[in-house]
C-alpha cells in the first residue's frame, strides 16, 4: 500500500508557520496562516499553479487580502499550533490520492473549508474548488513541490544567431553573465541617469513619479524584457505602487 507523505517544501512551510504562530501567540485561523505562507513561497507548486490563472498584481494582492481579512476577523483556535498542524497533516494525507501532499494539495484542502478567509478570498478572485482540482489533475504525476523545475537559459554568445538577438546576453539568474565576464568574453556597460530630488514615498500612482525615475524604470524594462509591475518606495504596506 502506497504511503502518502508531506512534500519537503510543505513540511518546511508548516514548521515555519508553527514556530511563528507559537511565538506570536496569534488568535487567527491556523489554516489561513498556513495558506498565507504557501502563497508567499514563489517556488512552491501552489504559487506556480495560481500564476497560470492570475495576473501578477492579483498574485501580489491575494495574500494581502487574506491577511487583512484574518486580522479584522480573528478566530481563536482551541488546540496548540503543534497539535493543530500535526492533525492537519494527517487529514491532508488521508484526503490526497497522491504519493506526496504538495503545497497545491494543501491550498486546495484549506480552500475547501468555507469558514476560512482563504476560501472566501480565492472565490473573489474567481478561483473555485473545481478549478484547483482541474489544475492539480492537469499537473498529474508532477504534482510534487520537489518536482517543480526552473528552466535556465544557457546562451552561447559565439553563435551568430544570438549575437544580434535583443537581450540575448541575459539569462534568467545572471549565472552565465558572471562566468562570461570572468572569462573576459563580455565587459560590463555602465549607464548614468539623471537623478531626482524628491521623496518617492509621496507618489500614490506611477504617473506621480518624477520623469527621471520613470526613465530609469523604463530602461530596466527595455533591457531585461520584463515589465515592472510593482514598485516599493518604503517598508510600509501602503508604500507600494502597482502599475
Backbone as numpy.savetxt, mean C-alpha at the origin, in Angstrom:
# Nx Ny Nz CAx CAy CAz Cx Cy Cz
-4.15 -35.03 4.91 -4.99 -33.82 4.91 -4.11 -32.57 4.91
-4.43 -31.63 4.02 -3.62 -30.42 3.88 -3.83 -29.49 5.07
-2.72 -29.03 5.64 -2.79 -28.10 6.76 -2.67 -26.67 6.25
-3.61 -25.83 6.64 -3.58 -24.43 6.24 -2.71 -23.65 7.22
-1.87 -22.79 6.69 -0.99 -22.00 7.53 -1.24 -20.51 7.27
-0.71 -19.68 8.13 -0.76 -18.24 7.95 0.49 -17.81 7.19
0.33 -17.01 6.15 1.50 -16.58 5.38 2.44 -15.78 6.27
3.72 -15.78 5.93 4.72 -15.08 6.75 4.43 -13.58 6.80
3.96 -13.02 5.69 3.64 -11.59 5.66 2.51 -11.28 6.63
1.43 -12.07 6.56 0.29 -11.85 7.44 0.68 -12.11 8.90
1.50 -13.12 9.11 1.97 -13.44 10.47 2.72 -12.25 11.08
3.56 -11.62 10.26 4.34 -10.47 10.74 3.43 -9.28 11.04
2.43 -9.08 10.19 1.49 -7.98 10.40 0.69 -8.19 11.68
0.22 -9.42 11.89 -0.56 -9.73 13.09 0.28 -9.52 14.35
1.54 -9.94 14.30 2.43 -9.76 15.45 2.62 -8.26 15.75
2.77 -7.49 14.68 2.96 -6.04 14.84 1.71 -5.38 15.43
0.54 -5.78 14.91 -0.71 -5.20 15.39 -0.96 -5.59 16.85
-0.69 -6.84 17.18 -0.88 -7.30 18.56 -0.05 -6.47 19.52
1.21 -6.24 19.16 2.09 -5.44 20.01 1.60 -4.00 20.12
1.25 -3.39 18.98 0.80 -2.00 18.98 -0.48 -1.81 19.79
-1.43 -2.73 19.60 -2.71 -2.63 20.31 -2.51 -2.81 21.82
-1.65 -3.77 22.19 -1.38 -4.01 23.61 -0.72 -2.79 24.25
0.21 -2.19 23.51 0.96 -1.05 24.04 0.09 0.19 24.18
-0.79 0.41 23.20 -1.62 1.62 23.20 -2.90 1.48 24.00
-3.23 0.23 24.37 -4.46 -0.03 25.12 -5.69 0.53 24.38
-5.71 0.34 23.06 -6.78 0.86 22.23 -8.10 0.18 22.51
-9.19 0.89 22.30 -10.52 0.34 22.51 -11.26 0.09 21.20
-10.58 0.32 20.09 -11.25 0.15 18.80 -11.20 -1.31 18.35
-11.95 -1.61 17.31 -12.08 -2.97 16.80 -10.72 -3.56 16.41
-10.39 -4.73 16.97 -9.13 -5.39 16.64 -9.10 -5.82 15.18
-10.25 -6.22 14.66 -10.31 -6.62 13.25 -9.97 -5.43 12.35
-10.54 -4.28 12.65 -10.27 -3.09 11.83 -8.81 -2.65 11.95
-8.23 -2.81 13.13 -6.81 -2.48 13.30 -5.94 -3.37 12.41
-6.31 -4.63 12.31 -5.58 -5.54 11.44 -5.76 -5.15 9.98
-6.99 -4.82 9.60 -7.26 -4.40 8.23 -6.43 -3.17 7.86
-6.31 -2.23 8.79 -5.53 -1.02 8.57 -4.08 -1.35 8.22
-3.48 -2.23 9.00 -2.08 -2.59 8.75 -1.91 -3.36 7.44
-2.90 -4.19 7.12 -2.85 -4.93 5.85 -2.88 -3.96 4.68
-3.76 -2.96 4.76 -3.90 -2.00 3.67 -2.71 -1.07 3.53
-1.91 -0.95 4.58 -0.72 -0.10 4.53 0.52 -0.86 4.06
0.39 -2.17 3.91 1.52 -3.01 3.49 1.49 -3.12 1.96
2.21 -2.23 1.29 2.11 -2.13 -0.17 2.59 -3.39 -0.90
3.47 -4.14 -0.28 3.95 -5.35 -0.94 3.06 -6.55 -0.72
2.02 -6.39 0.09 1.15 -7.53 0.42 0.17 -7.81 -0.71
-0.32 -9.04 -0.73 -1.23 -9.47 -1.79 -2.54 -8.69 -1.76
-3.03 -8.37 -0.56 -4.29 -7.62 -0.45 -4.17 -6.26 -1.13
-3.04 -5.59 -0.90 -2.81 -4.27 -1.51 -2.73 -4.41 -3.04
-1.99 -5.41 -3.50 -1.86 -5.63 -4.94 -3.22 -5.94 -5.57
-4.03 -6.70 -4.86 -5.36 -7.06 -5.36 -6.24 -5.82 -5.50
-6.25 -4.95 -4.48 -7.08 -3.75 -4.53 -6.57 -2.74 -5.55
-5.25 -2.77 -5.81 -4.68 -1.82 -6.77 -5.19 -2.04 -8.19
-5.74 -3.23 -8.45 -6.32 -3.49 -9.78 -7.74 -2.95 -9.89
-8.32 -2.57 -8.74 -9.71 -2.12 -8.72 -9.85 -0.64 -8.36
-8.86 -0.09 -7.68 -8.96 1.29 -7.19 -7.89 2.17 -7.79
-8.20 3.45 -7.90 -7.20 4.43 -8.33 -6.20 4.65 -7.19
-5.06 5.26 -7.53 -4.01 5.48 -6.52 -4.53 6.31 -5.35
-5.29 7.37 -5.65 -5.76 8.24 -4.58 -6.80 7.52 -3.72
-7.53 6.56 -4.30 -8.50 5.79 -3.51 -7.77 4.82 -2.58
-6.68 4.21 -3.08 -5.88 3.33 -2.23 -5.28 4.10 -1.06
-4.94 5.36 -1.31 -4.37 6.20 -0.27 -5.44 6.58 0.77
-6.64 6.87 0.30 -7.71 7.33 1.19 -8.36 6.20 1.98
-8.37 5.00 1.43 -9.09 3.87 2.06 -8.70 3.64 3.52
-7.42 3.44 3.85 -7.08 3.24 5.27 -7.35 4.47 6.13
-7.21 5.66 5.53 -7.51 6.88 6.30 -8.97 6.94 6.69
-9.85 6.54 5.77 -11.28 6.55 6.05 -11.62 5.54 7.15
-11.01 4.37 7.09 -11.26 3.34 8.10 -10.77 3.82 9.46
-9.58 4.44 9.47 -9.02 4.93 10.74 -9.91 5.99 11.37
-10.42 6.92 10.56 -11.32 7.96 11.09 -12.59 7.34 11.65
-13.09 6.33 10.96 -14.33 5.68 11.38 -14.17 5.01 12.75
-13.07 4.29 12.93 -12.92 3.56 14.19 -12.51 4.49 15.33
-11.93 5.65 15.00 -11.60 6.61 16.06 -12.84 7.31 16.59
-13.81 7.52 15.71 -15.04 8.20 16.13 -16.07 7.23 16.70
-15.91 5.94 16.38 -16.86 4.95 16.90 -16.11 3.80 17.55
-15.46 4.05 18.68 -14.67 3.00 19.33 -15.54 1.81 19.76
-14.95 0.64 19.64 -15.67 -0.59 20.00 -14.78 -1.39 20.96
-15.19 -1.52 22.19 -14.38 -2.21 23.20 -14.39 -3.71 22.94
-13.21 -4.33 22.96 -13.09 -5.77 22.81 -13.02 -6.40 24.20
-13.62 -7.57 24.34 -13.67 -8.22 25.65 -12.40 -9.01 25.96
-11.76 -9.55 24.91 -10.57 -10.37 25.13 -9.30 -9.54 24.96
-8.18 -10.10 25.37 -6.89 -9.43 25.18 -6.50 -9.53 23.71
-5.61 -8.63 23.23 -5.17 -8.70 21.82 -4.58 -10.06 21.47
-3.78 -10.62 22.38 -3.14 -11.91 22.11 -4.19 -13.01 21.91
-5.16 -13.06 22.81 -6.23 -14.07 22.72 -7.06 -13.85 21.46
-7.37 -12.59 21.16 -8.23 -12.29 20.02 -7.57 -12.72 18.72
-6.31 -12.32 18.52 -5.66 -12.61 17.24 -5.31 -14.08 17.08
-5.05 -14.77 18.19 -4.84 -16.22 18.13 -6.12 -16.91 17.66
-7.24 -16.50 18.23 -8.54 -17.04 17.83 -8.87 -16.69 16.38
-8.56 -15.44 16.00 -8.84 -14.98 14.64 -8.07 -15.81 13.61
-6.81 -16.13 13.92 -6.00 -16.95 13.00 -6.65 -18.32 12.79
-7.12 -18.91 13.86 -7.76 -20.22 13.76 -9.04 -20.14 12.92
-9.80 -19.06 13.12 -11.03 -18.88 12.34 -10.71 -18.70 10.85
-9.68 -17.93 10.55 -9.32 -17.70 9.15 -8.82 -18.97 8.50
-8.02 -19.76 9.23 -7.52 -21.02 8.67 -8.67 -21.99 8.40
-9.67 -21.98 9.29 -10.82 -22.89 9.13 -11.70 -22.49 7.95
-11.72 -21.18 7.63 -12.61 -20.71 6.57 -11.93 -20.58 5.21
-10.63 -20.82 5.15 -9.88 -20.64 3.91 -9.52 -21.99 3.30
-9.93 -22.19 2.04 -9.64 -23.45 1.35 -8.38 -23.27 0.49
-7.29 -23.00 1.15 -6.02 -22.80 0.45 -4.90 -23.24 1.37
-3.70 -23.43 0.78 -2.57 -23.87 1.59 -2.15 -22.79 2.58
-2.37 -21.53 2.19 -1.89 -20.42 3.02 -2.95 -19.34 3.12
-3.11 -18.79 4.32 -4.01 -17.65 4.52 -3.19 -16.39 4.25
-3.48 -15.72 3.15 -2.74 -14.52 2.77 -3.42 -13.28 3.32
-2.82 -12.13 3.09 -3.45 -10.87 3.48 -4.74 -10.65 2.71
-4.82 -11.18 1.49 -6.05 -11.06 0.71 -7.18 -11.84 1.37
-6.87 -13.06 1.83 -7.88 -13.86 2.54 -8.30 -13.17 3.84
-7.32 -12.61 4.54 -7.61 -11.95 5.82 -8.52 -10.73 5.60
-8.22 -9.95 4.56 -9.06 -8.78 4.28 -10.47 -9.22 3.92
-10.59 -10.29 3.15 -11.91 -10.81 2.79 -12.66 -11.28 4.03
-11.96 -11.93 4.95 -12.56 -12.43 6.19 -13.08 -11.26 7.03
-12.28 -10.21 7.15 -12.69 -9.04 7.94 -13.87 -8.33 7.28
-13.81 -8.20 5.95 -14.87 -7.51 5.22 -16.20 -8.24 5.29
-16.16 -9.54 5.54 -17.40 -10.32 5.63 -18.18 -10.03 6.91
-17.52 -9.35 7.86 -18.17 -8.98 9.11 -18.78 -7.59 8.94
-20.10 -7.53 8.80 -20.78 -6.26 8.53 -20.64 -5.26 9.67
-20.23 -5.73 10.83 -20.09 -4.82 11.98 -18.79 -4.02 11.94
-17.87 -4.40 11.05 -16.58 -3.71 11.00 -16.66 -2.46 10.14
-15.83 -1.49 10.49 -15.72 -0.28 9.67 -15.13 -0.63 8.31
-14.25 -1.62 8.28 -13.64 -2.06 7.02 -14.70 -2.47 6.01
-15.69 -3.23 6.47 -16.77 -3.68 5.59 -17.55 -2.49 5.04
-17.87 -1.55 5.89 -18.67 -0.38 5.47 -17.89 0.52 4.50
-16.61 0.76 4.80 -15.83 1.67 3.95 -15.51 1.02 2.61
-15.21 -0.27 2.60 -14.97 -0.97 1.33 -16.21 -0.88 0.43
-17.38 -1.02 1.04 -18.63 -0.91 0.27 -18.78 0.47 -0.35
-18.34 1.50 0.36 -18.40 2.87 -0.18 -17.48 3.03 -1.38
-16.43 2.23 -1.44 -15.50 2.25 -2.57 -15.89 1.21 -3.63
-17.12 0.68 -3.50 -17.65 -0.32 -4.45 -16.84 -1.62 -4.47
-16.24 -1.96 -3.34 -15.54 -3.24 -3.21 -16.46 -4.18 -2.43
-17.04 -5.13 -3.12 -18.00 -6.05 -2.50 -17.31 -7.37 -2.13
-18.02 -8.16 -1.32 -17.51 -9.48 -0.96 -17.32 -10.34 -2.21
-18.28 -10.26 -3.13 -18.21 -11.05 -4.36 -16.99 -10.66 -5.19
-16.71 -9.36 -5.23 -15.56 -8.89 -6.00 -14.26 -9.43 -5.39
-14.17 -9.40 -4.06 -12.98 -9.93 -3.39 -12.84 -11.43 -3.64
-13.97 -12.14 -3.59 -13.94 -13.58 -3.87 -13.45 -13.85 -5.29
-13.93 -13.06 -6.25 -13.52 -13.23 -7.65 -12.03 -12.98 -7.83
-11.53 -11.95 -7.16 -10.11 -11.63 -7.29 -9.24 -12.71 -6.67
-9.65 -13.22 -5.52 -8.88 -14.29 -4.87 -8.92 -15.55 -5.74
-10.08 -15.84 -6.33 -10.21 -17.00 -7.22 -9.36 -16.81 -8.48
-9.30 -15.58 -8.97 -8.51 -15.29 -10.18 -7.03 -15.49 -9.91
-6.59 -15.07 -8.74 -5.19 -15.24 -8.37 -4.86 -16.72 -8.23
-5.85 -17.49 -7.72 -5.74 -18.94 -7.67 -4.59 -19.44 -6.82
-3.78 -20.31 -7.40 -2.70 -20.96 -6.65 -1.62 -20.00 -6.23
-1.63 -18.79 -6.81 -0.61 -17.80 -6.43 -1.07 -16.91 -5.30
-2.23 -17.25 -4.70 -2.80 -16.38 -3.67 -2.08 -16.54 -2.34
-0.80 -16.27 -2.35 0.05 -16.34 -1.16 0.94 -15.11 -1.18
1.01 -14.40 -0.06 1.84 -13.20 -0.01 3.28 -13.50 -0.39
3.73 -14.72 -0.06 5.11 -15.08 -0.34 5.35 -15.32 -1.83
4.26 -15.35 -2.62 4.40 -15.59 -4.06 4.30 -14.32 -4.88
4.06 -13.17 -4.20 3.95 -11.92 -4.94 5.29 -11.59 -5.57
5.29 -11.36 -6.87 6.53 -11.08 -7.56 6.62 -9.61 -7.92
7.82 -9.05 -7.79 8.08 -7.68 -8.24 9.04 -7.77 -9.40
8.61 -7.35 -10.57 9.45 -7.44 -11.76 10.40 -6.26 -11.83
11.69 -6.56 -11.94 12.69 -5.52 -12.10 13.10 -5.48 -13.56
13.28 -4.28 -14.08 13.60 -4.11 -15.49 15.11 -4.01 -15.65
15.72 -5.02 -16.27 17.15 -5.01 -16.51 17.40 -4.39 -17.87
18.20 -3.34 -17.92 18.38 -2.55 -19.14 19.83 -2.62 -19.59
20.05 -2.96 -20.83 21.38 -2.98 -21.40 21.54 -1.73 -22.25
22.32 -0.78 -21.76 22.48 0.47 -22.48 23.33 0.33 -23.74
23.94 -0.84 -23.92 24.74 -1.05 -25.14 23.86 -1.40 -26.34
22.61 -1.83 -26.05 21.71 -2.19 -27.15 21.23 -0.94 -27.85
21.25 -0.94 -29.16 20.91 0.23 -29.96 19.50 0.72 -29.69
18.54 -0.24 -29.51 17.14 0.17 -29.36 16.87 0.85 -28.03
17.73 0.61 -27.01 17.47 1.24 -25.72 18.15 2.59 -25.59
19.13 2.87 -26.45 19.84 4.15 -26.34 18.94 5.34 -26.63
17.98 5.13 -27.52 17.13 6.23 -27.95 15.71 6.13 -27.41
15.53 5.27 -26.39 14.21 5.12 -25.77 14.11 6.04 -24.58
13.06 6.91 -24.51 12.91 7.80 -23.35 12.88 7.01 -22.05
13.62 7.50 -21.05 13.65 6.91 -19.72 14.23 5.49 -19.69
14.92 5.08 -20.77 15.46 3.71 -20.81 16.53 3.49 -19.76
17.15 4.57 -19.30 18.24 4.43 -18.33 17.73 4.24 -16.90
16.41 4.27 -16.71 15.85 4.12 -15.37 15.27 2.74 -15.18
15.69 2.04 -14.13 14.99 0.82 -13.78 14.12 1.11 -12.56
13.36 0.13 -12.10 12.35 0.41 -11.09 12.94 0.84 -9.76
14.10 0.29 -9.39 14.65 0.57 -8.08 15.99 1.29 -8.12
16.51 1.61 -9.31 17.77 2.30 -9.41 18.99 1.40 -9.23
18.78 0.07 -9.11 19.89 -0.84 -8.88 20.86 -0.84 -10.05
20.33 -0.91 -11.27 21.19 -0.96 -12.44 21.94 0.35 -12.65
21.31 1.46 -12.31 21.97 2.75 -12.45 23.20 2.80 -11.56
23.08 2.28 -10.35 24.23 2.26 -9.44 25.36 1.43 -10.01
25.02 0.26 -10.51 26.04 -0.63 -11.07 26.71 -0.01 -12.28
25.91 0.58 -13.18 26.46 1.18 -14.38 27.33 2.39 -14.07
26.95 3.15 -13.04 27.76 4.31 -12.66 29.12 3.85 -12.13
29.12 2.79 -11.32 30.37 2.27 -10.77 31.28 1.74 -11.86
30.68 1.23 -12.93 31.46 0.71 -14.05 31.91 1.82 -15.00
31.49 3.06 -14.72 31.89 4.18 -15.56 31.15 4.25 -16.89
30.01 3.56 -16.97 29.25 3.54 -18.23 28.23 4.67 -18.30
27.90 5.27 -17.17 27.00 6.43 -17.17 27.53 7.47 -16.21
27.16 8.73 -16.40 27.54 9.83 -15.52 26.29 10.51 -15.02
26.27 10.91 -13.74 25.09 11.63 -13.23 24.97 13.01 -13.88
23.74 13.45 -14.09 23.47 14.78 -14.65 22.77 15.59 -13.58
23.37 16.72 -13.20 22.79 17.57 -12.16 21.99 18.69 -12.81
20.78 18.89 -12.33 19.92 19.96 -12.82 19.68 20.96 -11.70
19.67 22.22 -12.05 19.39 23.26 -11.07 18.01 23.86 -11.34
17.30 24.17 -10.26 15.96 24.73 -10.39 15.86 25.99 -9.54
15.01 26.89 -9.99 14.75 28.10 -9.22 13.96 27.73 -7.97
14.35 28.25 -6.83 13.67 27.92 -5.59 12.41 28.73 -5.38
11.74 28.49 -4.27 10.52 29.23 -3.93 10.65 29.77 -2.51
10.18 30.98 -2.32 10.32 31.65 -1.02 8.96 31.80 -0.35
8.34 30.65 -0.10 7.03 30.66 0.57 6.86 29.35 1.31
5.89 29.31 2.21 5.60 28.13 3.00 4.62 27.23 2.25
5.10 26.07 1.78 4.25 25.16 1.00 3.10 24.60 1.82
3.22 24.65 3.14 2.15 24.08 3.99 0.85 24.86 3.90
0.92 26.07 3.35 -0.31 26.86 3.20 -1.16 26.40 2.02
-0.55 25.64 1.11 -1.28 25.20 -0.10 -2.26 24.08 0.23
-3.48 24.21 -0.24 -4.51 23.19 -0.04 -4.84 22.45 -1.33
-4.33 22.95 -2.45 -4.52 22.28 -3.74 -3.26 22.50 -4.57
-3.12 21.70 -5.63 -1.91 21.79 -6.47 -1.80 23.18 -7.12
-2.93 23.77 -7.48 -2.91 25.08 -8.13 -2.36 26.17 -7.22
-2.40 25.95 -5.91 -1.92 26.96 -4.97 -0.41 26.92 -4.75
0.26 25.89 -5.29 1.71 25.83 -5.17 2.36 26.89 -6.07
3.54 27.41 -5.69 4.23 28.39 -6.54 4.68 27.76 -7.86
4.80 28.54 -8.93 5.19 28.00 -10.25 6.52 27.26 -10.21
7.47 27.75 -9.40 8.79 27.11 -9.34 8.68 25.68 -8.81
7.82 25.49 -7.80 7.64 24.16 -7.23 6.96 23.23 -8.24
5.97 23.75 -8.96 5.27 22.92 -9.95 6.21 22.53 -11.09
7.13 23.42 -11.44 8.12 23.10 -12.48 8.98 21.92 -12.04
9.35 21.92 -10.75 10.16 20.84 -10.19 9.39 19.51 -10.20
8.13 19.56 -9.76 7.30 18.34 -9.73 7.11 17.79 -11.14
6.83 18.65 -12.09 6.58 18.21 -13.47 7.85 17.68 -14.13
9.01 18.19 -13.71 10.28 17.64 -14.20 10.43 16.19 -13.73
10.12 15.94 -12.44 10.20 14.58 -11.90 9.27 13.64 -12.67
8.07 14.11 -12.98 7.11 13.29 -13.73 7.64 12.94 -15.11
8.20 13.94 -15.80 8.72 13.70 -17.17 9.89 12.72 -17.15
10.79 12.89 -16.20 12.00 12.07 -16.18 11.74 10.63 -15.74
10.80 10.46 -14.85 10.52 9.11 -14.35 9.40 8.42 -15.12
8.57 9.21 -15.81 7.42 8.63 -16.49 6.33 8.20 -15.54
6.37 8.71 -14.31 5.40 8.34 -13.27 4.69 9.60 -12.79
3.36 9.64 -12.79 2.64 10.83 -12.32 2.77 10.99 -10.81
2.94 12.23 -10.36 2.97 12.54 -8.93 1.54 12.85 -8.51
0.94 11.96 -7.76 -0.47 12.08 -7.38 -0.66 12.68 -5.99
0.30 12.45 -5.10 0.16 12.88 -3.71 1.41 13.64 -3.30
1.23 14.82 -2.72 2.35 15.64 -2.28 2.16 15.95 -0.80
3.14 15.55 0.01 3.09 15.82 1.44 3.95 17.03 1.75
3.38 18.00 2.45 4.11 19.23 2.76 4.35 19.37 4.27
4.06 18.32 5.02 4.25 18.36 6.47 3.87 17.04 7.10
4.11 16.88 8.39 3.84 15.60 9.07 2.38 15.34 9.37
1.55 16.39 9.41 0.15 16.20 9.77 -0.64 15.61 8.61
-1.71 14.90 8.95 -2.56 14.27 7.93 -3.19 15.32 7.00
-3.46 16.49 7.56 -4.09 17.55 6.76 -3.12 18.22 5.80
-1.82 17.97 6.00 -0.80 18.62 5.16 -0.44 17.72 3.97
-1.45 17.25 3.31 -1.30 16.38 2.15 -2.17 16.91 1.02
-1.58 17.06 -0.15 -2.32 17.56 -1.32 -2.44 16.41 -2.32
-3.67 16.08 -2.67 -3.94 15.03 -3.66 -4.32 15.71 -4.97
-3.62 15.34 -6.04 -3.89 15.96 -7.35 -5.05 15.26 -8.04
